[in-house]
Amino acid sequence: MFYYLLKYVVLGPLLRLLFRPRIEGLEHVPASGAAIVAGNHLSFSDHFLMPAILKRRITFLAKAEYFTGSGVKGRLTAAFFRSAGQIPVDRSGKDAGQAAIREGLGVLGKDQLLGIYPEGTRSHDGRLYKGKVGVAVMALKAGVPVVPCAMIGTFEAQPPGKKIPSLRPVAIRFGEPLDFSRYAGMEGEKAVLRAITDEIMYAILTLSGQEYVDRYAAEVKAEEAAAAKERARTFRRFPTR
């Protein structure tokens, strides 16, 4: 109930007014039945813009940190994400990927739409990064199509670290559903999973026009954070005069 209140009364109309989203290819999203919508992830706003414009309800796998915050703000954030139908996924530990797959298959098993960001994290620089194969595993195990989606302009409206988004138009593009039934029963083949994931990422890239980086975003983020930390340590030892 609260999901539809947000969508049609509170948040949906507000997002449409602020961002004036241009929607392309909405007809590619199945009107019924289970399907995965796989998109790029540029901004915190992405979590809310796509559900606001889709005719059907969509459930995203959200990082567990959104549900475990402390204080009044943390509790409100957790309540909001739960009410919006988001599912918390712990991304730490070796079993994190399997947990996300189980949760995702549970959604698809109910003939619902599952939203997923194959990059696994928000892009910190606006580029599109290598996708993780969990989306391929779920597509094969559930036997469902994957609809590629590109968010355009949300990085500029609300880049990482910016709490209040800028008021500017954005676009959301959906591509034709990708059918991977030819690979049925091959979810245990690493090469197949990689090929499927790369095909999905190429479809997203074609829609978004982003620069592509053939590395995982989390790895690049970690390297850049380590480099920044080293520069700061060097500066403290040898400050400029």
C-alpha positions in Angstrom: 0.0 0.0 0.0 2.7 2.5 1.0 4.6 1.6 -2.2 1.7 2.9 -4.4 1.2 5.9 -2.1 4.8 6.9 -2.8 4.6 6.1 -6.5 1.4 7.9 -7.3 0.8 10.5 -4.6 4.0 11.5 -2.9 7.4 10.7 -4.5 6.4 9.9 -8.1 4.8 13.2 -8.9 7.6 15.1 -7.2 10.3 13.3 -9.1 8.5 13.9 -12.4 8.2 17.6 -11.6 11.8 18.0 -10.6 13.6 15.9 -13.2 11.1 16.0 -16.1 12.3 12.5 -17.2 12.2 11.7 -20.9 11.2 8.0 -21.2 12.2 6.0 -24.2 11.4 2.3 -25.0 8.9 1.8 -22.1 7.1 -0.7 -24.4 10.0 -3.1 -24.0 9.2 -3.7 -20.3 6.9 -6.8 -20.2 3.4 -5.9 -19.1 3.2 -9.1 -17.0 5.4 -12.0 -15.9 8.9 -12.1 -14.4 11.7 -10.1 -15.9 15.0 -8.5 -14.9 15.6 -4.8 -15.6 19.3 -4.3 -15.6 20.7 -0.8 -15.7 23.6 1.5 -15.1 23.9 3.1 -11.7 24.9 6.7 -11.6 23.1 8.3 -8.7 21.2 7.7 -5.5 18.2 9.1 -7.4 18.2 6.1 -9.7 16.5 4.0 -7.0 13.4 6.2 -7.1 13.3 7.5 -10.7 12.8 4.1 -12.4 10.0 2.9 -10.1 8.3 6.3 -10.5 8.0 5.9 -14.3 7.3 2.2 -14.6 3.7 1.1 -14.8 4.5 -2.1 -12.9 6.0 -2.5 -9.5 9.7 -3.2 -9.5 11.8 -4.5 -6.6 15.5 -3.6 -6.2 18.2 -5.4 -4.3 19.6 -2.6 -2.1 22.7 -2.6 0.0 22.1 -3.5 3.6 23.7 -0.3 4.8 20.5 1.5 3.9 18.6 -0.6 6.4 21.0 -0.5 9.3 21.7 3.1 10.0 21.5 4.5 13.5 19.6 7.4 15.0 16.4 8.9 13.7 17.7 9.4 10.2 18.9 5.8 10.0 15.5 4.4 11.1 13.6 6.7 8.8 15.8 5.6 5.8 15.4 1.9 6.7 11.6 2.3 7.0 11.4 4.2 3.7 13.4 1.5 1.8 11.3 -1.3 3.2 8.1 0.5 2.5 9.3 1.1 -1.1 9.7 -2.6 -1.5 13.5 -2.7 -1.6 15.3 -5.9 -0.3 18.4 -5.5 1.8 21.5 -7.5 0.7 24.7 -7.8 2.7 27.5 -7.2 0.2 30.2 -8.2 2.6 31.7 -11.7 3.0 32.1 -14.6 0.5 28.4 -15.6 0.5 27.2 -12.1 -0.3 26.7 -12.9 -4.0 24.8 -16.1 -3.3 22.5 -14.2 -0.9 21.7 -11.6 -3.5 20.9 -14.3 -6.0 18.6 -16.1 -3.6 16.7 -12.9 -2.9 16.5 -12.0 -6.6 15.2 -15.5 -7.5 12.5 -15.1 -4.8 11.2 -12.0 -6.5 11.3 -13.5 -10.0 9.5 -16.6 -8.6 6.5 -14.4 -7.9 6.3 -13.2 -11.5 7.5 -9.8 -10.5 10.0 -7.3 -12.0 13.5 -7.3 -10.4 15.7 -4.3 -10.7 19.5 -4.9 -10.6 22.6 -2.9 -11.2 25.2 -5.4 -12.6 28.1 -3.1 -11.8 27.4 -3.8 -8.1 27.9 -0.2 -7.0 27.3 3.3 -8.1 29.7 4.7 -10.7 32.0 7.3 -9.0 33.0 9.0 -12.2 30.1 8.6 -14.6 31.7 5.7 -16.6 30.2 2.3 -17.1 32.1 -0.5 -15.4 32.4 -4.3 -15.9 29.3 -6.2 -14.8 29.1 -9.0 -12.2 27.8 -12.3 -13.4 25.0 -12.6 -10.8 22.5 -11.1 -13.3 23.3 -13.9 -15.7 22.9 -16.6 -13.0 19.4 -15.2 -12.1 18.4 -14.9 -15.8 19.3 -18.5 -16.5 17.9 -20.1 -13.3 14.6 -18.2 -13.5 14.4 -18.5 -17.3 13.5 -14.8 -17.7 14.3 -12.0 -20.1 16.7 -9.2 -19.3 15.6 -5.6 -20.2 18.6 -3.3 -20.5 18.1 0.2 -19.1 20.2 3.4 -19.2 19.8 6.3 -16.8 21.1 9.4 -18.5 21.8 12.7 -16.7 21.4 11.5 -13.2 25.1 11.6 -12.5 25.2 15.3 -13.3 22.0 15.9 -11.3 23.3 14.1 -8.2 26.9 12.8 -8.3 28.3 10.9 -5.4 28.4 13.0 -2.2 25.7 15.4 -3.3 22.7 15.1 -1.0 20.3 17.4 -2.8 20.0 16.8 -6.5 20.1 19.6 -9.1 17.0 20.4 -10.9 17.7 19.3 -14.5 16.0 17.0 -17.0 17.1 13.3 -17.2 16.3 10.5 -19.6 15.6 6.8 -19.0 16.0 4.4 -21.9 14.8 0.8 -22.1 16.1 -1.6 -24.8 14.6 -4.7 -26.3 14.5 -7.7 -23.9 17.5 -10.0 -24.2 16.6 -13.7 -24.4 19.2 -16.1 -23.1 17.1 -19.3 -23.3 19.7 -20.8 -25.6 21.9 -21.1 -22.6 19.4 -22.9 -20.4 20.9 -25.2 -17.9 24.4 -23.7 -18.3 24.4 -21.4 -15.3 27.4 -23.4 -13.9 29.6 -22.5 -16.9 31.8 -19.5 -16.1 32.5 -18.6 -19.7 28.7 -18.6 -20.5 27.9 -16.4 -17.5 30.7 -14.0 -18.6 29.4 -13.9 -22.2 25.8 -13.2 -21.0 26.9 -10.5 -18.6 29.0 -8.8 -21.3 26.1 -8.9 -23.7 23.9 -7.2 -21.1 26.6 -4.5 -20.4 27.0 -3.9 -24.1 23.3 -3.3 -24.5 23.4 -0.8 -21.5 26.4 0.9 -23.1 24.6 1.2 -26.4 21.7 2.9 -24.7 23.7 5.2 -22.4 26.7 6.2 -24.6 29.0 6.1 -21.6 32.7 5.4 -21.6 33.3 1.8 -20.8 35.9 0.5 -18.3 36.6 -3.3 -18.5 37.2 -3.5 -14.7 35.0 -3.8 -11.7 34.0 -0.4 -10.2 34.7 -1.5 -6.7 38.3 -2.4 -7.5 38.9 1.0 -9.1 37.3 2.8 -6.2 39.5 1.0 -3.8 42.6 1.7 -5.7 41.8 5.4 -6.0 40.9 5.6 -2.3 44.2 4.0 -1.4 46.1 6.4 -3.7 44.4 9.4 -2.2 45.3 8.1 1.3 48.9 7.7 0.3 49.0 11.2 -1.2 47.6 12.6 2.0 50.2 10.7 4.1 53.0 12.0 1.9 51.7 15.5 2.2 51.7 15.3 6.0 55.3 14.1 6.0 56.5 16.5 3.4 54.2 19.6 3.3 54.8 22.2 0.7 56.5 25.3 2.0 
